[in-house]
Amino acid sequence: MNTKLNQIDARIEKLKAQRAAALARETQKEQKKFFREAIAIGTWLKNQHPDQWERILLTIKKQESSKKPPPI
């Protein structure tokens, strides 16, 4: 009886691990899709509206430089 329960518990753990791996793969696919789309949009914007592209880059650089470093 105890052996059967141990086998079931082992199977549950294996299924949980498979589920976690599948979720990680799906998340990774979604992230890759997001970044591909962002690159495509950025490329289009840079080619079609270079003046706006430059303004956006300057805004991003200002925001990054104004961020305070985390306290130690």
VOGUKE-228461 format. One record per atom (N, C-alpha, C, O): residue number from 0; residue in three letters; atom name; z, x, y. Coordinates in steps of 0.05 Angstrom, whole numbers, padded with zeros to 5 digits. Example, Ala and Ser with C-alpha at 12.3 -4.5 7.8 and 13.67 -1.06 7.14 Angstrom:
! residues 2
+-----+-----+----+--------+--------+--------+
:   k :   r :  a :     c3 :     c1 :     c2 :
+-----+-----+----+--------+--------+--------+
:   0 : ALA :  N :  00156 :  00264 : -00114 :
:   0 : ALA : CA :  00156 :  00246 : -00090 :
:   0 : ALA :  C :  00156 :  00264 : -00066 :
:   0 : ALA :  O :  00169 :  00285 : -00066 :
:   1 : SER :  N :  00142 :  00257 : -00045 :
:   1 : SER : CA :  00143 :  00273 : -00021 :
:   1 : SER :  C :  00157 :  00258 :  00001 :
:   1 : SER :  O :  00161 :  00268 :  00023 :
+-----+-----+----+--------+--------+--------+
END
This chain:
! residues 72
+-----+-----+----+--------+--------+--------+
:   k :   r :  a :     c3 :     c1 :     c2 :
+-----+-----+----+--------+--------+--------+
:   0 : MET :  N :  00000 :  00017 : -00024 :
:   0 : MET : CA :  00000 :  00000 :  00000 :
:   0 : MET :  C :  00000 :  00017 :  00025 :
:   0 : MET :  O : -00016 :  00013 :  00044 :
:   1 : ASN :  N :  00018 :  00038 :  00026 :
:   1 : ASN : CA :  00020 :  00055 :  00049 :
:   1 : ASN :  C : -00006 :  00071 :  00053 :
:   1 : ASN :  O : -00014 :  00076 :  00076 :
:   2 : THR :  N : -00019 :  00079 :  00031 :
:   2 : THR : CA : -00044 :  00094 :  00033 :
:   2 : THR :  C : -00066 :  00077 :  00046 :
:   2 : THR :  O : -00081 :  00086 :  00063 :
:   3 : LYS :  N : -00067 :  00052 :  00039 :
:   3 : LYS : CA : -00086 :  00033 :  00051 :
:   3 : LYS :  C : -00082 :  00030 :  00081 :
:   3 : LYS :  O : -00101 :  00030 :  00096 :
:   4 : LEU :  N : -00057 :  00028 :  00089 :
:   4 : LEU : CA : -00051 :  00026 :  00118 :
:   4 : LEU :  C : -00058 :  00051 :  00133 :
:   4 : LEU :  O : -00068 :  00050 :  00155 :
:   5 : ASN :  N : -00054 :  00074 :  00120 :
:   5 : ASN : CA : -00061 :  00100 :  00133 :
:   5 : ASN :  C : -00091 :  00102 :  00136 :
:   5 : ASN :  O : -00101 :  00112 :  00156 :
:   6 : GLN :  N : -00106 :  00092 :  00116 :
:   6 : GLN : CA : -00136 :  00092 :  00118 :
:   6 : GLN :  C : -00145 :  00074 :  00141 :
:   6 : GLN :  O : -00163 :  00081 :  00156 :
:   7 : ILE :  N : -00133 :  00051 :  00143 :
:   7 : ILE : CA : -00140 :  00032 :  00164 :
:   7 : ILE :  C : -00133 :  00044 :  00192 :
:   7 : ILE :  O : -00149 :  00043 :  00210 :
:   8 : ASP :  N : -00110 :  00057 :  00194 :
:   8 : ASP : CA : -00102 :  00070 :  00219 :
:   8 : ASP :  C : -00122 :  00092 :  00227 :
:   8 : ASP :  O : -00129 :  00095 :  00250 :
:   9 : ALA :  N : -00130 :  00108 :  00207 :
:   9 : ALA : CA : -00149 :  00129 :  00211 :
:   9 : ALA :  C : -00175 :  00118 :  00221 :
:   9 : ALA :  O : -00188 :  00129 :  00239 :
:  10 : ARG :  N : -00184 :  00096 :  00209 :
:  10 : ARG : CA : -00209 :  00083 :  00216 :
:  10 : ARG :  C : -00208 :  00073 :  00245 :
:  10 : ARG :  O : -00227 :  00075 :  00260 :
:  11 : ILE :  N : -00185 :  00061 :  00252 :
:  11 : ILE : CA : -00181 :  00051 :  00279 :
:  11 : ILE :  C : -00183 :  00074 :  00300 :
:  11 : ILE :  O : -00196 :  00071 :  00320 :
:  12 : GLU :  N : -00170 :  00096 :  00294 :
:  12 : GLU : CA : -00171 :  00119 :  00312 :
:  12 : GLU :  C : -00199 :  00130 :  00314 :
:  12 : GLU :  O : -00208 :  00137 :  00336 :
:  13 : LYS :  N : -00214 :  00130 :  00292 :
:  13 : LYS : CA : -00242 :  00140 :  00293 :
:  13 : LYS :  C : -00259 :  00121 :  00310 :
:  13 : LYS :  O : -00275 :  00131 :  00325 :
:  14 : LEU :  N : -00255 :  00095 :  00307 :
:  14 : LEU : CA : -00270 :  00076 :  00323 :
:  14 : LEU :  C : -00263 :  00078 :  00352 :
:  14 : LEU :  O : -00281 :  00075 :  00370 :
:  15 : LYS :  N : -00238 :  00083 :  00358 :
:  15 : LYS : CA : -00230 :  00086 :  00386 :
:  15 : LYS :  C : -00243 :  00111 :  00398 :
:  15 : LYS :  O : -00253 :  00110 :  00421 :
:  16 : ALA :  N : -00245 :  00132 :  00383 :
:  16 : ALA : CA : -00258 :  00157 :  00393 :
:  16 : ALA :  C : -00288 :  00152 :  00397 :
:  16 : ALA :  O : -00299 :  00161 :  00417 :
:  17 : GLN :  N : -00300 :  00137 :  00378 :
:  17 : GLN : CA : -00329 :  00131 :  00381 :
:  17 : GLN :  C : -00334 :  00114 :  00406 :
:  17 : GLN :  O : -00353 :  00118 :  00420 :
:  18 : ARG :  N : -00316 :  00095 :  00411 :
:  18 : ARG : CA : -00318 :  00078 :  00434 :
:  18 : ARG :  C : -00316 :  00094 :  00460 :
:  18 : ARG :  O : -00331 :  00090 :  00479 :
:  19 : ALA :  N : -00296 :  00112 :  00461 :
:  19 : ALA : CA : -00292 :  00128 :  00485 :
:  19 : ALA :  C : -00317 :  00146 :  00490 :
:  19 : ALA :  O : -00325 :  00150 :  00513 :
:  20 : ALA :  N : -00328 :  00157 :  00469 :
:  20 : ALA : CA : -00352 :  00174 :  00471 :
:  20 : ALA :  C : -00376 :  00157 :  00482 :
:  20 : ALA :  O : -00391 :  00167 :  00499 :
:  21 : ALA :  N : -00379 :  00133 :  00471 :
:  21 : ALA : CA : -00401 :  00116 :  00480 :
:  21 : ALA :  C : -00397 :  00109 :  00510 :
:  21 : ALA :  O : -00417 :  00108 :  00525 :
:  22 : LEU :  N : -00373 :  00103 :  00518 :
:  22 : LEU : CA : -00368 :  00096 :  00546 :
:  22 : LEU :  C : -00373 :  00120 :  00564 :
:  22 : LEU :  O : -00384 :  00117 :  00586 :
:  23 : ALA :  N : -00366 :  00144 :  00555 :
:  23 : ALA : CA : -00371 :  00168 :  00570 :
:  23 : ALA :  C : -00401 :  00173 :  00573 :
:  23 : ALA :  O : -00411 :  00180 :  00595 :
:  24 : ARG :  N : -00417 :  00169 :  00552 :
:  24 : ARG : CA : -00446 :  00172 :  00553 :
:  24 : ARG :  C : -00458 :  00152 :  00573 :
:  24 : ARG :  O : -00476 :  00158 :  00589 :
:  25 : GLU :  N : -00449 :  00127 :  00572 :
:  25 : GLU : CA : -00459 :  00106 :  00590 :
:  25 : GLU :  C : -00452 :  00113 :  00619 :
:  25 : GLU :  O : -00469 :  00110 :  00636 :
:  26 : THR :  N : -00428 :  00122 :  00624 :
:  26 : THR : CA : -00421 :  00130 :  00651 :
:  26 : THR :  C : -00438 :  00153 :  00661 :
:  26 : THR :  O : -00447 :  00153 :  00684 :
:  27 : GLN :  N : -00443 :  00172 :  00643 :
:  27 : GLN : CA : -00460 :  00195 :  00651 :
:  27 : GLN :  C : -00488 :  00185 :  00657 :
:  27 : GLN :  O : -00501 :  00195 :  00676 :
:  28 : LYS :  N : -00499 :  00167 :  00641 :
:  28 : LYS : CA : -00526 :  00156 :  00647 :
:  28 : LYS :  C : -00527 :  00142 :  00674 :
:  28 : LYS :  O : -00546 :  00146 :  00689 :
:  29 : GLU :  N : -00506 :  00127 :  00680 :
:  29 : GLU : CA : -00505 :  00113 :  00706 :
:  29 : GLU :  C : -00504 :  00132 :  00729 :
:  29 : GLU :  O : -00517 :  00128 :  00750 :
:  30 : GLN :  N : -00488 :  00154 :  00726 :
:  30 : GLN : CA : -00486 :  00174 :  00747 :
:  30 : GLN :  C : -00512 :  00188 :  00751 :
:  30 : GLN :  O : -00521 :  00193 :  00774 :
:  31 : LYS :  N : -00526 :  00195 :  00730 :
:  31 : LYS : CA : -00552 :  00208 :  00732 :
:  31 : LYS :  C : -00572 :  00190 :  00746 :
:  31 : LYS :  O : -00587 :  00199 :  00763 :
:  32 : LYS :  N : -00572 :  00164 :  00739 :
:  32 : LYS : CA : -00590 :  00145 :  00752 :
:  32 : LYS :  C : -00584 :  00143 :  00782 :
:  32 : LYS :  O : -00602 :  00144 :  00798 :
:  33 : PHE :  N : -00558 :  00142 :  00789 :
:  33 : PHE : CA : -00550 :  00140 :  00817 :
:  33 : PHE :  C : -00560 :  00164 :  00832 :
:  33 : PHE :  O : -00572 :  00161 :  00854 :
:  34 : PHE :  N : -00556 :  00189 :  00821 :
:  34 : PHE : CA : -00564 :  00213 :  00835 :
:  34 : PHE :  C : -00595 :  00215 :  00837 :
:  34 : PHE :  O : -00605 :  00224 :  00858 :
:  35 : ARG :  N : -00609 :  00206 :  00816 :
:  35 : ARG : CA : -00638 :  00206 :  00818 :
:  35 : ARG :  C : -00648 :  00188 :  00840 :
:  35 : ARG :  O : -00666 :  00195 :  00856 :
:  36 : GLU :  N : -00636 :  00164 :  00842 :
:  36 : GLU : CA : -00643 :  00146 :  00863 :
:  36 : GLU :  C : -00636 :  00157 :  00891 :
:  36 : GLU :  O : -00652 :  00154 :  00909 :
:  37 : ALA :  N : -00613 :  00169 :  00893 :
:  37 : ALA : CA : -00605 :  00181 :  00919 :
:  37 : ALA :  C : -00624 :  00203 :  00927 :
:  37 : ALA :  O : -00631 :  00205 :  00951 :
:  38 : ILE :  N : -00633 :  00219 :  00909 :
:  38 : ILE : CA : -00652 :  00241 :  00915 :
:  38 : ILE :  C : -00678 :  00229 :  00923 :
:  38 : ILE :  O : -00691 :  00238 :  00943 :
:  39 : ALA :  N : -00687 :  00208 :  00909 :
:  39 : ALA : CA : -00713 :  00196 :  00916 :
:  39 : ALA :  C : -00712 :  00184 :  00944 :
:  39 : ALA :  O : -00730 :  00187 :  00960 :
:  40 : ILE :  N : -00690 :  00170 :  00950 :
:  40 : ILE : CA : -00687 :  00158 :  00977 :
:  40 : ILE :  C : -00685 :  00179 :  00998 :
:  40 : ILE :  O : -00698 :  00177 :  01019 :
:  41 : GLY :  N : -00670 :  00201 :  00993 :
:  41 : GLY : CA : -00668 :  00222 :  01012 :
:  41 : GLY :  C : -00695 :  00236 :  01017 :
:  41 : GLY :  O : -00701 :  00243 :  01040 :
:  42 : THR :  N : -00710 :  00240 :  00996 :
:  42 : THR : CA : -00736 :  00252 :  00999 :
:  42 : THR :  C : -00755 :  00234 :  01015 :
:  42 : THR :  O : -00769 :  00244 :  01032 :
:  43 : TRP :  N : -00754 :  00209 :  01009 :
:  43 : TRP : CA : -00771 :  00190 :  01024 :
:  43 : TRP :  C : -00763 :  00191 :  01054 :
:  43 : TRP :  O : -00780 :  00192 :  01071 :
:  44 : LEU :  N : -00737 :  00189 :  01059 :
:  44 : LEU : CA : -00728 :  00189 :  01087 :
:  44 : LEU :  C : -00736 :  00215 :  01101 :
:  44 : LEU :  O : -00745 :  00214 :  01124 :
:  45 : LYS :  N : -00733 :  00237 :  01088 :
:  45 : LYS : CA : -00740 :  00263 :  01100 :
:  45 : LYS :  C : -00770 :  00264 :  01106 :
:  45 : LYS :  O : -00777 :  00275 :  01127 :
:  46 : ASN :  N : -00786 :  00253 :  01089 :
:  46 : ASN : CA : -00815 :  00254 :  01093 :
:  46 : ASN :  C : -00825 :  00234 :  01113 :
:  46 : ASN :  O : -00843 :  00239 :  01129 :
:  47 : GLN :  N : -00813 :  00210 :  01113 :
:  47 : GLN : CA : -00822 :  00188 :  01130 :
:  47 : GLN :  C : -00809 :  00188 :  01158 :
:  47 : GLN :  O : -00822 :  00180 :  01178 :
:  48 : HIS :  N : -00785 :  00197 :  01160 :
:  48 : HIS : CA : -00770 :  00196 :  01185 :
:  48 : HIS :  C : -00753 :  00222 :  01188 :
:  48 : HIS :  O : -00729 :  00222 :  01186 :
:  49 : PRO :  N : -00767 :  00244 :  01194 :
:  49 : PRO : CA : -00753 :  00270 :  01196 :
:  49 : PRO :  C : -00732 :  00270 :  01218 :
:  49 : PRO :  O : -00712 :  00285 :  01216 :
:  50 : ASP :  N : -00737 :  00255 :  01240 :
:  50 : ASP : CA : -00717 :  00255 :  01262 :
:  50 : ASP :  C : -00691 :  00243 :  01253 :
:  50 : ASP :  O : -00669 :  00252 :  01259 :
:  51 : GLN :  N : -00693 :  00221 :  01238 :
:  51 : GLN : CA : -00668 :  00208 :  01227 :
:  51 : GLN :  C : -00655 :  00226 :  01206 :
:  51 : GLN :  O : -00631 :  00227 :  01205 :
:  52 : TRP :  N : -00671 :  00240 :  01191 :
:  52 : TRP : CA : -00661 :  00258 :  01170 :
:  52 : TRP :  C : -00643 :  00279 :  01183 :
:  52 : TRP :  O : -00621 :  00285 :  01174 :
:  53 : GLU :  N : -00653 :  00291 :  01205 :
:  53 : GLU : CA : -00638 :  00312 :  01219 :
:  53 : GLU :  C : -00612 :  00300 :  01230 :
:  53 : GLU :  O : -00591 :  00314 :  01229 :
:  54 : ARG :  N : -00612 :  00276 :  01242 :
:  54 : ARG : CA : -00588 :  00264 :  01252 :
:  54 : ARG :  C : -00568 :  00259 :  01230 :
:  54 : ARG :  O : -00544 :  00263 :  01234 :
:  55 : ILE :  N : -00577 :  00250 :  01207 :
:  55 : ILE : CA : -00560 :  00245 :  01185 :
:  55 : ILE :  C : -00547 :  00271 :  01175 :
:  55 : ILE :  O : -00522 :  00272 :  01170 :
:  56 : LEU :  N : -00562 :  00292 :  01173 :
:  56 : LEU : CA : -00551 :  00318 :  01164 :
:  56 : LEU :  C : -00530 :  00328 :  01184 :
:  56 : LEU :  O : -00509 :  00338 :  01175 :
:  57 : LEU :  N : -00536 :  00325 :  01210 :
:  57 : LEU : CA : -00516 :  00334 :  01230 :
:  57 : LEU :  C : -00490 :  00317 :  01227 :
:  57 : LEU :  O : -00468 :  00328 :  01230 :
:  58 : THR :  N : -00493 :  00291 :  01223 :
:  58 : THR : CA : -00470 :  00274 :  01220 :
:  58 : THR :  C : -00453 :  00282 :  01196 :
:  58 : THR :  O : -00429 :  00284 :  01197 :
:  59 : ILE :  N : -00466 :  00287 :  01174 :
:  59 : ILE : CA : -00453 :  00296 :  01149 :
:  59 : ILE :  C : -00438 :  00322 :  01153 :
:  59 : ILE :  O : -00415 :  00325 :  01145 :
:  60 : LYS :  N : -00452 :  00341 :  01166 :
:  60 : LYS : CA : -00439 :  00367 :  01171 :
:  60 : LYS :  C : -00415 :  00365 :  01189 :
:  60 : LYS :  O : -00395 :  00378 :  01185 :
:  61 : LYS :  N : -00417 :  00347 :  01209 :
:  61 : LYS : CA : -00394 :  00343 :  01227 :
:  61 : LYS :  C : -00370 :  00331 :  01212 :
:  61 : LYS :  O : -00348 :  00340 :  01215 :
:  62 : GLN :  N : -00376 :  00312 :  01195 :
:  62 : GLN : CA : -00355 :  00299 :  01179 :
:  62 : GLN :  C : -00342 :  00319 :  01160 :
:  62 : GLN :  O : -00317 :  00320 :  01158 :
:  63 : GLU :  N : -00358 :  00336 :  01148 :
:  63 : GLU : CA : -00347 :  00356 :  01129 :
:  63 : GLU :  C : -00330 :  00377 :  01144 :
:  63 : GLU :  O : -00309 :  00385 :  01133 :
:  64 : SER :  N : -00338 :  00384 :  01168 :
:  64 : SER : CA : -00323 :  00405 :  01182 :
:  64 : SER :  C : -00298 :  00393 :  01194 :
:  64 : SER :  O : -00279 :  00408 :  01200 :
:  65 : SER :  N : -00297 :  00367 :  01198 :
:  65 : SER : CA : -00273 :  00355 :  01210 :
:  65 : SER :  C : -00252 :  00348 :  01190 :
:  65 : SER :  O : -00229 :  00341 :  01197 :
:  66 : LYS :  N : -00258 :  00350 :  01164 :
:  66 : LYS : CA : -00239 :  00344 :  01143 :
:  66 : LYS :  C : -00217 :  00366 :  01143 :
:  66 : LYS :  O : -00223 :  00390 :  01144 :
:  67 : LYS :  N : -00193 :  00357 :  01142 :
:  67 : LYS : CA : -00171 :  00376 :  01141 :
:  67 : LYS :  C : -00167 :  00386 :  01112 :
:  67 : LYS :  O : -00171 :  00371 :  01093 :
:  68 : PRO :  N : -00161 :  00411 :  01109 :
:  68 : PRO : CA : -00156 :  00421 :  01082 :
:  68 : PRO :  C : -00130 :  00409 :  01071 :
:  68 : PRO :  O : -00112 :  00404 :  01087 :
:  69 : PRO :  N : -00128 :  00405 :  01045 :
:  69 : PRO : CA : -00104 :  00394 :  01034 :
:  69 : PRO :  C : -00080 :  00412 :  01038 :
:  69 : PRO :  O : -00083 :  00436 :  01037 :
:  70 : PRO :  N : -00056 :  00400 :  01042 :
:  70 : PRO : CA : -00032 :  00417 :  01046 :
:  70 : PRO :  C : -00026 :  00432 :  01020 :
:  70 : PRO :  O : -00030 :  00423 :  00998 :
:  71 : ILE :  N : -00015 :  00456 :  01024 :
:  71 : ILE : CA : -00008 :  00472 :  01001 :
:  71 : ILE :  C :  00020 :  00466 :  00991 :
:  71 : ILE :  O :  00030 :  00478 :  00972 :
+-----+-----+----+--------+--------+--------+
END
